[in-house]
Amino acid sequence: MELILIEGLPGSGKSAMAEKICEAAQVSGINSSWYLEESKVHPVHPADFKHDRHDKNYPERCLKQWAKFVSEKNHQDRLFIIEGSLFQSTVRLMLEGKNKELIADYYSECQLILSSVHPKLIYLRPIDARTHIEWTMEHRGEEWTSKVAEYLEKTPYCSEQQWQGEKCMVSFWSEYVQLCDSLISQTSMTYHTINAGYGNFESQFNKAMSHVNSEKWLSTALYRKETKCTHFLI
């Protein structure tokens, strides 16, 4: 088993990156699977898993899911590409639920669980988070912006701050990226921070491939004739 984790703000290119890496691995002869964050068959955070996302016991439940994933998949000769699970589907929800004090211990324990499979982390980091969020809202349109803003407004954290509308979007995601930055500074796994988002989409894939590519990919391609890139989109 090989594992690549991809993190970044909305609109930073996580899904596009995951798909391109999966396809590149296939070309190199590696069986691979990648999962969208919202996939119903997600191996770590299936659709029905987040119903208690703001509870104090959510970090413990996430750790159990990570341990189960590693236990079940570790023996497989396959590359797994997972986007948004290390931060966005976990620590972001802890921030929303006013459980920020639980994040450090959670992340430390999560890294211990994952250490046995030696994951590689790609962190897609816009140079200026605020400008990127504003660009994403314009690029994805009013419907997406309103939907996400309405969700965030109702979370315990944003509700306490009395953030509304676009201010809620900019304020929350700016704080979230600072949280991600702090976790990256504490990361023990192999990681690479890449300037991402508008103006960087063309270059960020090549930078990511220089980080995740390995001799195993190249050598395996010489011996394996049939490969498959499996996408889990729903």
CYANA upper distance limits for C-alpha pairs under 8 A (distance plus 0.5 A):
  1 MET  CA     73 LYS  CA      7.22
  1 MET  CA     74 ASN  CA      5.64
  1 MET  CA     75 HIS  CA      6.76
  1 MET  CA     76 GLN  CA      5.78
  1 MET  CA     77 ASP  CA      5.70
  1 MET  CA     78 ARG  CA      5.62
  1 MET  CA     79 LEU  CA      6.35
  1 MET  CA     80 PHE  CA      7.85
  1 MET  CA    117 VAL  CA      7.42
  2 GLU  CA     77 ASP  CA      8.35
  2 GLU  CA     78 ARG  CA      6.85
  2 GLU  CA     79 LEU  CA      5.11
  2 GLU  CA     80 PHE  CA      6.62
  2 GLU  CA    117 VAL  CA      7.16
  2 GLU  CA    118 HIS  CA      8.04
  2 GLU  CA    119 PRO  CA      7.25
  3 LEU  CA     79 LEU  CA      6.32
  3 LEU  CA     80 PHE  CA      5.38
  3 LEU  CA     81 ILE  CA      6.49
  3 LEU  CA     82 ILE  CA      8.19
  3 LEU  CA    117 VAL  CA      7.52
  3 LEU  CA    118 HIS  CA      7.86
  3 LEU  CA    119 PRO  CA      5.31
  3 LEU  CA    120 LYS  CA      6.95
  4 ILE  CA     79 LEU  CA      8.12
  4 ILE  CA     80 PHE  CA      6.78
  4 ILE  CA     81 ILE  CA      5.32
  4 ILE  CA     82 ILE  CA      6.84
  4 ILE  CA    119 PRO  CA      6.17
  4 ILE  CA    120 LYS  CA      5.41
  4 ILE  CA    121 LEU  CA      6.39
  4 ILE  CA    122 ILE  CA      8.03
  4 ILE  CA    212 VAL  CA      8.03
  5 LEU  CA     81 ILE  CA      6.52
  5 LEU  CA     82 ILE  CA      5.57
  5 LEU  CA     83 GLU  CA      6.25
  5 LEU  CA     84 GLY  CA      8.16
  5 LEU  CA     85 SER  CA      8.20
  5 LEU  CA     86 LEU  CA      7.60
  5 LEU  CA    119 PRO  CA      7.55
  5 LEU  CA    120 LYS  CA      6.67
  5 LEU  CA    121 LEU  CA      5.21
  5 LEU  CA    122 ILE  CA      6.65
  6 ILE  CA     14 LYS  CA      6.68
  6 ILE  CA     18 ALA  CA      7.80
  6 ILE  CA     81 ILE  CA      8.12
  6 ILE  CA     82 ILE  CA      6.80
  6 ILE  CA     83 GLU  CA      5.04
  6 ILE  CA     84 GLY  CA      6.72
  6 ILE  CA     86 LEU  CA      8.44
  6 ILE  CA    121 LEU  CA      6.40
  6 ILE  CA    122 ILE  CA      5.31
  6 ILE  CA    123 TYR  CA      6.55
  6 ILE  CA    124 LEU  CA      7.98
  7 GLU  CA     14 LYS  CA      7.02
  7 GLU  CA     83 GLU  CA      6.51
  7 GLU  CA     84 GLY  CA      5.72
  7 GLU  CA     85 SER  CA      8.25
  7 GLU  CA     86 LEU  CA      7.63
  7 GLU  CA     87 PHE  CA      7.16
  7 GLU  CA     88 GLN  CA      7.75
  7 GLU  CA    121 LEU  CA      8.16
  7 GLU  CA    122 ILE  CA      6.78
  7 GLU  CA    123 TYR  CA      5.44
  7 GLU  CA    124 LEU  CA      6.55
  8 GLY  CA     12 SER  CA      6.39
  8 GLY  CA     13 GLY  CA      8.29
  8 GLY  CA     14 LYS  CA      7.08
  8 GLY  CA     84 GLY  CA      7.86
  8 GLY  CA     88 GLN  CA      8.41
  8 GLY  CA    123 TYR  CA      6.27
  8 GLY  CA    124 LEU  CA      5.19
  8 GLY  CA    125 ARG  CA      6.49
  8 GLY  CA    177 VAL  CA      8.50
  9 LEU  CA    124 LEU  CA      7.96
  9 LEU  CA    125 ARG  CA      7.85
  9 LEU  CA    126 PRO  CA      8.43
  9 LEU  CA    173 TRP  CA      7.97
  9 LEU  CA    177 VAL  CA      7.62
 10 PRO  CA     14 LYS  CA      8.48
 10 PRO  CA    133 ILE  CA      8.21
 10 PRO  CA    136 THR  CA      7.80
 11 GLY  CA    132 HIS  CA      8.46
 11 GLY  CA    133 ILE  CA      8.40
 11 GLY  CA    136 THR  CA      6.19
 11 GLY  CA    197 GLY  CA      7.00
 12 SER  CA    124 LEU  CA      6.71
 12 SER  CA    125 ARG  CA      7.85
 12 SER  CA    126 PRO  CA      7.54
 12 SER  CA    196 ALA  CA      6.14
 12 SER  CA    197 GLY  CA      4.86
 12 SER  CA    198 TYR  CA      8.17
 13 GLY  CA     17 MET  CA      6.38
 13 GLY  CA    124 LEU  CA      8.04
 13 GLY  CA    196 ALA  CA      7.85
 13 GLY  CA    197 GLY  CA      7.02
 13 GLY  CA    201 PHE  CA      7.73
 14 LYS  CA     18 ALA  CA      6.63
 14 LYS  CA     83 GLU  CA      6.75
 14 LYS  CA     84 GLY  CA      8.15
 14 LYS  CA    124 LEU  CA      7.90
 15 SER  CA     19 GLU  CA      6.72
 15 SER  CA     36 LEU  CA      7.21
 15 SER  CA     83 GLU  CA      7.41
 16 ALA  CA     20 LYS  CA      6.69
 17 MET  CA     21 ILE  CA      6.65
 17 MET  CA    205 PHE  CA      6.86
 18 ALA  CA     22 CYS  CA      6.64
 18 ALA  CA     34 TRP  CA      7.02
 18 ALA  CA     81 ILE  CA      6.77
 18 ALA  CA     82 ILE  CA      7.88
 18 ALA  CA     83 GLU  CA      7.42
 19 GLU  CA     23 GLU  CA      6.72
 19 GLU  CA     34 TRP  CA      7.52
 19 GLU  CA    231 HIS  CA      8.41
 20 LYS  CA     24 ALA  CA      6.55
 20 LYS  CA    205 PHE  CA      8.18
 21 ILE  CA     25 ALA  CA      6.55
 21 ILE  CA    209 MET  CA      7.85
 22 CYS  CA     26 GLN  CA      6.83
 22 CYS  CA     32 SER  CA      6.44
 22 CYS  CA     33 SER  CA      7.22
 22 CYS  CA     34 TRP  CA      7.16
 22 CYS  CA     81 ILE  CA      7.69
 22 CYS  CA    229 CYS  CA      6.53
 23 GLU  CA     27 VAL  CA      6.88
 23 GLU  CA    229 CYS  CA      6.86
 24 ALA  CA     28 SER  CA      6.86
 25 ALA  CA     29 GLY  CA      6.85
 25 ALA  CA     30 ILE  CA      5.63
 25 ALA  CA     31 ASN  CA      7.70
 25 ALA  CA     32 SER  CA      7.28
 25 ALA  CA    217 TRP  CA      7.62
 25 ALA  CA    229 CYS  CA      8.35
 26 GLN  CA     30 ILE  CA      5.50
 26 GLN  CA     31 ASN  CA      6.56
 26 GLN  CA     32 SER  CA      7.28
 26 GLN  CA    227 THR  CA      6.52
 26 GLN  CA    228 LYS  CA      6.64
 26 GLN  CA    229 CYS  CA      6.32
 28 SER  CA    217 TRP  CA      6.47
 28 SER  CA    218 LEU  CA      6.67
 28 SER  CA    220 THR  CA      8.13
 28 SER  CA    221 ALA  CA      5.59
 29 GLY  CA    217 TRP  CA      7.55
 29 GLY  CA    218 LEU  CA      8.37
 29 GLY  CA    220 THR  CA      6.82
 29 GLY  CA    221 ALA  CA      4.62
 29 GLY  CA    222 LEU  CA      8.10
 29 GLY  CA    224 ARG  CA      6.34
 29 GLY  CA    225 LYS  CA      7.44
 29 GLY  CA    226 GLU  CA      7.84
 29 GLY  CA    227 THR  CA      6.19
 30 ILE  CA     78 ARG  CA      7.32
 30 ILE  CA     79 LEU  CA      7.49
 30 ILE  CA    217 TRP  CA      7.01
 30 ILE  CA    220 THR  CA      7.53
 30 ILE  CA    221 ALA  CA      7.28
 30 ILE  CA    224 ARG  CA      8.29
 30 ILE  CA    227 THR  CA      6.52
 30 ILE  CA    228 LYS  CA      7.94
 31 ASN  CA     77 ASP  CA      7.98
 31 ASN  CA     78 ARG  CA      5.66
 31 ASN  CA     79 LEU  CA      6.79
 31 ASN  CA    227 THR  CA      5.53
 31 ASN  CA    228 LYS  CA      5.46
 31 ASN  CA    229 CYS  CA      6.34
 32 SER  CA     78 ARG  CA      5.87
 32 SER  CA     79 LEU  CA      4.95
 32 SER  CA     80 PHE  CA      6.28
 32 SER  CA     81 ILE  CA      8.01
 32 SER  CA    228 LYS  CA      6.90
 32 SER  CA    229 CYS  CA      5.27
 32 SER  CA    230 THR  CA      6.67
 33 SER  CA     78 ARG  CA      8.02
 33 SER  CA     79 LEU  CA      6.81
 33 SER  CA     80 PHE  CA      5.51
 33 SER  CA     81 ILE  CA      6.58
 33 SER  CA    229 CYS  CA      6.12
 33 SER  CA    230 THR  CA      5.03
 33 SER  CA    231 HIS  CA      6.35
 33 SER  CA    232 PHE  CA      7.98
 34 TRP  CA     80 PHE  CA      6.36
 34 TRP  CA     81 ILE  CA      4.96
 34 TRP  CA     82 ILE  CA      6.25
 34 TRP  CA     83 GLU  CA      8.45
 34 TRP  CA    229 CYS  CA      8.39
 34 TRP  CA    230 THR  CA      7.01
 34 TRP  CA    231 HIS  CA      5.81
 34 TRP  CA    232 PHE  CA      6.72
 35 TYR  CA     39 SER  CA      6.83
 35 TYR  CA     42 HIS  CA      6.77
 35 TYR  CA     81 ILE  CA      7.12
 35 TYR  CA     82 ILE  CA      5.94
 35 TYR  CA     83 GLU  CA      7.28
 35 TYR  CA    231 HIS  CA      6.80
 35 TYR  CA    232 PHE  CA      5.35
 35 TYR  CA    233 LEU  CA      6.88
 36 LEU  CA     42 HIS  CA      8.09
 36 LEU  CA     82 ILE  CA      7.66
 36 LEU  CA     83 GLU  CA      6.82
 36 LEU  CA     84 GLY  CA      8.47
 36 LEU  CA    232 PHE  CA      6.92
 36 LEU  CA    233 LEU  CA      6.01
 36 LEU  CA    234 ILE  CA      8.19
 37 GLU  CA     42 HIS  CA      7.81
 37 GLU  CA     45 HIS  CA      8.30
 37 GLU  CA     82 ILE  CA      8.18
 37 GLU  CA     83 GLU  CA      6.55
 37 GLU  CA     84 GLY  CA      6.24
 37 GLU  CA     85 SER  CA      7.29
 37 GLU  CA     89 SER  CA      8.01
 38 GLU  CA     42 HIS  CA      7.98
 38 GLU  CA     46 PRO  CA      8.20
 38 GLU  CA     47 ALA  CA      7.22
 38 GLU  CA    233 LEU  CA      7.96
 38 GLU  CA    234 ILE  CA      7.30
 39 SER  CA     46 PRO  CA      7.13
 39 SER  CA     47 ALA  CA      7.19
 39 SER  CA    232 PHE  CA      6.62
 39 SER  CA    233 LEU  CA      5.79
 39 SER  CA    234 ILE  CA      4.83
 40 LYS  CA     46 PRO  CA      5.64
 40 LYS  CA     47 ALA  CA      5.18
 40 LYS  CA     48 ASP  CA      8.38
 40 LYS  CA    233 LEU  CA      8.47
 40 LYS  CA    234 ILE  CA      5.78
 41 VAL  CA     46 PRO  CA      5.89
 41 VAL  CA     47 ALA  CA      7.72
 41 VAL  CA    232 PHE  CA      7.62
 41 VAL  CA    234 ILE  CA      7.66
 42 HIS  CA     46 PRO  CA      5.03
 42 HIS  CA     47 ALA  CA      7.87
 42 HIS  CA    232 PHE  CA      8.00
 43 PRO  CA     65 GLN  CA      8.35
 43 PRO  CA     69 PHE  CA      6.77
 44 VAL  CA     62 CYS  CA      8.01
 44 VAL  CA     65 GLN  CA      5.80
 44 VAL  CA     66 TRP  CA      6.44
 44 VAL  CA     69 PHE  CA      6.89
 44 VAL  CA     85 SER  CA      7.93
 45 HIS  CA     49 PHE  CA      6.24
 45 HIS  CA     50 LYS  CA      7.77
 45 HIS  CA     62 CYS  CA      8.25
 45 HIS  CA     65 GLN  CA      7.93
 45 HIS  CA     85 SER  CA      7.90
 45 HIS  CA     89 SER  CA      8.04
 46 PRO  CA     50 LYS  CA      8.37
 49 PHE  CA     53 ARG  CA      8.47
 52 ASP  CA     58 TYR  CA      7.30
 53 ARG  CA     58 TYR  CA      6.33
 53 ARG  CA     93 LEU  CA      6.63
 53 ARG  CA     94 MET  CA      7.97
 53 ARG  CA     97 GLY  CA      8.10
 54 HIS  CA     58 TYR  CA      7.27
 54 HIS  CA     93 LEU  CA      6.79
 54 HIS  CA     94 MET  CA      6.68
 54 HIS  CA     96 GLU  CA      7.50
 54 HIS  CA     97 GLY  CA      4.89
 54 HIS  CA     98 LYS  CA      8.27
 54 HIS  CA     99 ASN  CA      8.14
 55 ASP  CA     97 GLY  CA      7.62
 56 LYS  CA     99 ASN  CA      7.41
 57 ASN  CA     61 ARG  CA      6.92
 58 TYR  CA     62 CYS  CA      6.70
 58 TYR  CA     94 MET  CA      8.39
 59 PRO  CA     63 LEU  CA      6.78
 59 PRO  CA     90 THR  CA      7.72
 59 PRO  CA     94 MET  CA      8.26
 59 PRO  CA    102 LEU  CA      7.98
 59 PRO  CA    103 ILE  CA      8.37
 59 PRO  CA    106 TYR  CA      6.59
 60 GLU  CA     64 LYS  CA      6.87
 60 GLU  CA    106 TYR  CA      8.15
 61 ARG  CA     65 GLN  CA      6.87
 62 CYS  CA     66 TRP  CA      6.78
 62 CYS  CA     90 THR  CA      7.73
 63 LEU  CA     67 ALA  CA      6.69
 63 LEU  CA    106 TYR  CA      8.05
 63 LEU  CA    109 GLU  CA      8.01
 63 LEU  CA    110 CYS  CA      6.63
 63 LEU  CA    113 ILE  CA      8.43
 64 LYS  CA     68 LYS  CA      6.61
 65 GLN  CA     69 PHE  CA      6.61
 66 TRP  CA     70 VAL  CA      6.76
 66 TRP  CA    110 CYS  CA      7.83
 66 TRP  CA    113 ILE  CA      7.59
 66 TRP  CA    114 LEU  CA      8.11
 67 ALA  CA     71 SER  CA      6.60
 67 ALA  CA    113 ILE  CA      6.59
 67 ALA  CA    114 LEU  CA      8.34
 68 LYS  CA     72 GLU  CA      6.57
 69 PHE  CA     73 LYS  CA      6.44
 69 PHE  CA     74 ASN  CA      8.45
 70 VAL  CA     74 ASN  CA      5.82
 70 VAL  CA    113 ILE  CA      8.25
 70 VAL  CA    114 LEU  CA      7.62
 70 VAL  CA    117 VAL  CA      8.04
 74 ASN  CA    117 VAL  CA      7.53
 84 GLY  CA     88 GLN  CA      5.30
 84 GLY  CA     89 SER  CA      6.45
 85 SER  CA     89 SER  CA      5.44
 85 SER  CA     90 THR  CA      6.96
 86 LEU  CA     90 THR  CA      6.94
 86 LEU  CA     91 VAL  CA      8.17
 87 PHE  CA     91 VAL  CA      5.54
 87 PHE  CA     92 ARG  CA      6.69
 87 PHE  CA    180 CYS  CA      7.66
 88 GLN  CA     92 ARG  CA      5.52
 88 GLN  CA     93 LEU  CA      7.75
 89 SER  CA     93 LEU  CA      6.82
 90 THR  CA     94 MET  CA      6.93
 91 VAL  CA     95 LEU  CA      6.68
 91 VAL  CA    100 LYS  CA      8.39
 91 VAL  CA    103 ILE  CA      6.64
 92 ARG  CA     96 GLU  CA      6.73
 92 ARG  CA    176 TYR  CA      7.22
 93 LEU  CA     97 GLY  CA      6.62
 94 MET  CA     98 LYS  CA      6.80
 94 MET  CA     99 ASN  CA      5.38
 94 MET  CA    100 LYS  CA      6.32
 94 MET  CA    102 LEU  CA      8.00
 94 MET  CA    103 ILE  CA      7.49
 95 LEU  CA     99 ASN  CA      6.19
 95 LEU  CA    100 LYS  CA      5.59
 95 LEU  CA    157 TYR  CA      7.47
 95 LEU  CA    176 TYR  CA      8.25
 96 GLU  CA    152 LEU  CA      8.18
 96 GLU  CA    155 THR  CA      6.14
 96 GLU  CA    156 PRO  CA      6.65
 96 GLU  CA    157 TYR  CA      5.53
 96 GLU  CA    158 CYS  CA      7.50
 97 GLY  CA    155 THR  CA      6.96
 97 GLY  CA    156 PRO  CA      5.83
 97 GLY  CA    157 TYR  CA      6.38
 98 LYS  CA    156 PRO  CA      6.84
 98 LYS  CA    157 TYR  CA      5.80
 99 ASN  CA    103 ILE  CA      7.83
102 LEU  CA    106 TYR  CA      6.71
103 ILE  CA    107 TYR  CA      6.52
104 ALA  CA    108 SER  CA      6.70
104 ALA  CA    183 LEU  CA      8.42
105 ASP  CA    109 GLU  CA      6.70
106 TYR  CA    110 CYS  CA      6.53
107 TYR  CA    111 GLN  CA      6.66
107 TYR  CA    183 LEU  CA      8.26
108 SER  CA    112 LEU  CA      7.05
109 GLU  CA    113 ILE  CA      6.91
110 CYS  CA    114 LEU  CA      6.81
111 GLN  CA    115 SER  CA      6.37
111 GLN  CA    187 THR  CA      8.35
111 GLN  CA    188 SER  CA      7.81
111 GLN  CA    189 MET  CA      7.74
112 LEU  CA    116 SER  CA      8.20
114 LEU  CA    118 HIS  CA      7.21
114 LEU  CA    119 PRO  CA      7.31
115 SER  CA    119 PRO  CA      7.55
115 SER  CA    189 MET  CA      7.68
118 HIS  CA    189 MET  CA      7.44
118 HIS  CA    190 THR  CA      8.20
119 PRO  CA    189 MET  CA      7.07
119 PRO  CA    190 THR  CA      7.36
120 LYS  CA    189 MET  CA      7.17
120 LYS  CA    190 THR  CA      5.62
120 LYS  CA    191 TYR  CA      6.17
120 LYS  CA    212 VAL  CA      7.11
121 LEU  CA    189 MET  CA      7.74
121 LEU  CA    190 THR  CA      6.70
121 LEU  CA    191 TYR  CA      4.89
121 LEU  CA    192 HIS  CA      6.88
122 ILE  CA    191 TYR  CA      6.25
122 ILE  CA    192 HIS  CA      5.68
122 ILE  CA    193 THR  CA      6.67
122 ILE  CA    194 ILE  CA      7.84
122 ILE  CA    208 ALA  CA      7.34
123 TYR  CA    191 TYR  CA      7.76
123 TYR  CA    192 HIS  CA      6.62
123 TYR  CA    193 THR  CA      5.21
123 TYR  CA    194 ILE  CA      6.64
124 LEU  CA    193 THR  CA      6.59
124 LEU  CA    194 ILE  CA      5.59
124 LEU  CA    195 ASN  CA      6.65
124 LEU  CA    196 ALA  CA      5.60
124 LEU  CA    197 GLY  CA      8.22
125 ARG  CA    129 ALA  CA      8.39
125 ARG  CA    193 THR  CA      6.99
125 ARG  CA    194 ILE  CA      6.34
125 ARG  CA    195 ASN  CA      5.66
125 ARG  CA    196 ALA  CA      5.72
125 ARG  CA    197 GLY  CA      8.13
126 PRO  CA    132 HIS  CA      6.94
126 PRO  CA    195 ASN  CA      5.85
126 PRO  CA    196 ALA  CA      5.16
126 PRO  CA    197 GLY  CA      6.08
127 ILE  CA    195 ASN  CA      6.54
127 ILE  CA    196 ALA  CA      7.73
128 ASP  CA    132 HIS  CA      6.73
129 ALA  CA    133 ILE  CA      6.64
129 ALA  CA    173 TRP  CA      8.31
129 ALA  CA    174 SER  CA      6.47
129 ALA  CA    177 VAL  CA      7.67
130 ARG  CA    134 GLU  CA      6.77
130 ARG  CA    170 VAL  CA      6.65
130 ARG  CA    174 SER  CA      6.65
131 THR  CA    135 TRP  CA      6.65
132 HIS  CA    136 THR  CA      6.57
132 HIS  CA    197 GLY  CA      7.30
132 HIS  CA    198 TYR  CA      7.65
133 ILE  CA    137 MET  CA      6.72
133 ILE  CA    169 MET  CA      8.16
133 ILE  CA    170 VAL  CA      6.78
133 ILE  CA    173 TRP  CA      7.89
134 GLU  CA    138 GLU  CA      6.88
134 GLU  CA    170 VAL  CA      7.70
135 TRP  CA    139 HIS  CA      6.45
135 TRP  CA    198 TYR  CA      8.22
136 THR  CA    140 ARG  CA      6.34
137 MET  CA    141 GLY  CA      6.27
137 MET  CA    142 GLU  CA      7.64
137 MET  CA    144 TRP  CA      7.99
137 MET  CA    145 THR  CA      6.08
138 GLU  CA    142 GLU  CA      7.89
140 ARG  CA    144 TRP  CA      6.56
140 ARG  CA    145 THR  CA      7.71
141 GLY  CA    145 THR  CA      6.76
142 GLU  CA    146 SER  CA      6.37
143 GLU  CA    147 LYS  CA      6.64
144 TRP  CA    148 VAL  CA      6.70
145 THR  CA    149 ALA  CA      6.45
145 THR  CA    166 GLU  CA      8.17
145 THR  CA    169 MET  CA      8.47
146 SER  CA    150 GLU  CA      6.42
146 SER  CA    165 GLY  CA      7.65
147 LYS  CA    151 TYR  CA      6.85
148 VAL  CA    152 LEU  CA      6.68
148 VAL  CA    169 MET  CA      8.22
149 ALA  CA    153 GLU  CA      6.51
149 ALA  CA    164 GLN  CA      7.75
149 ALA  CA    165 GLY  CA      6.01
149 ALA  CA    166 GLU  CA      7.37
149 ALA  CA    168 CYS  CA      6.96
149 ALA  CA    169 MET  CA      6.32
150 GLU  CA    154 LYS  CA      7.18
150 GLU  CA    165 GLY  CA      7.73
151 TYR  CA    155 THR  CA      7.39
152 LEU  CA    158 CYS  CA      6.78
152 LEU  CA    168 CYS  CA      7.71
152 LEU  CA    169 MET  CA      8.10
153 GLU  CA    158 CYS  CA      5.89
153 GLU  CA    159 SER  CA      6.05
153 GLU  CA    162 GLN  CA      8.17
153 GLU  CA    163 TRP  CA      6.92
153 GLU  CA    164 GLN  CA      6.53
153 GLU  CA    165 GLY  CA      8.17
153 GLU  CA    168 CYS  CA      7.34
154 LYS  CA    158 CYS  CA      7.37
154 LYS  CA    159 SER  CA      6.26
155 THR  CA    159 SER  CA      6.34
156 PRO  CA    160 GLU  CA      6.63
157 TYR  CA    161 GLN  CA      6.95
158 CYS  CA    162 GLN  CA      6.53
158 CYS  CA    163 TRP  CA      6.11
158 CYS  CA    168 CYS  CA      7.58
158 CYS  CA    172 PHE  CA      7.81
159 SER  CA    163 TRP  CA      7.01
163 TRP  CA    167 LYS  CA      6.73
163 TRP  CA    168 CYS  CA      5.02
163 TRP  CA    171 SER  CA      8.27
164 GLN  CA    168 CYS  CA      5.26
164 GLN  CA    169 MET  CA      8.39
165 GLY  CA    169 MET  CA      7.11
166 GLU  CA    170 VAL  CA      6.68
167 LYS  CA    171 SER  CA      6.35
168 CYS  CA    172 PHE  CA      6.31
169 MET  CA    173 TRP  CA      6.56
170 VAL  CA    174 SER  CA      6.41
171 SER  CA    175 GLU  CA      6.75
172 PHE  CA    176 TYR  CA      6.58
173 TRP  CA    177 VAL  CA      6.62
174 SER  CA    178 GLN  CA      7.02
175 GLU  CA    179 LEU  CA      6.89
176 TYR  CA    180 CYS  CA      6.79
177 VAL  CA    181 ASP  CA      6.61
178 GLN  CA    182 SER  CA      6.81
179 LEU  CA    183 LEU  CA      6.88
180 CYS  CA    184 ILE  CA      6.63
181 ASP  CA    185 SER  CA      6.86
182 SER  CA    186 GLN  CA      7.21
183 LEU  CA    187 THR  CA      6.73
187 THR  CA    191 TYR  CA      8.24
192 HIS  CA    208 ALA  CA      8.10
192 HIS  CA    211 HIS  CA      7.23
194 ILE  CA    204 GLN  CA      6.96
194 ILE  CA    207 LYS  CA      7.64
194 ILE  CA    208 ALA  CA      7.93
195 ASN  CA    200 ASN  CA      7.13
195 ASN  CA    204 GLN  CA      7.49
196 ALA  CA    200 ASN  CA      5.74
196 ALA  CA    201 PHE  CA      7.02
196 ALA  CA    204 GLN  CA      6.85
197 GLY  CA    201 PHE  CA      6.51
200 ASN  CA    204 GLN  CA      6.43
201 PHE  CA    205 PHE  CA      7.75
203 SER  CA    207 LYS  CA      6.97
204 GLN  CA    208 ALA  CA      6.59
205 PHE  CA    209 MET  CA      6.66
206 ASN  CA    210 SER  CA      6.84
207 LYS  CA    211 HIS  CA      7.18
208 ALA  CA    212 VAL  CA      6.80
209 MET  CA    213 ASN  CA      5.96
213 ASN  CA    217 TRP  CA      7.40
214 SER  CA    218 LEU  CA      7.53
215 GLU  CA    219 SER  CA      6.60
216 LYS  CA    220 THR  CA      6.25
217 TRP  CA    221 ALA  CA      6.77
218 LEU  CA    222 LEU  CA      7.56
219 SER  CA    223 TYR  CA      7.90
220 THR  CA    224 ARG  CA      6.72
221 ALA  CA    225 LYS  CA      8.06
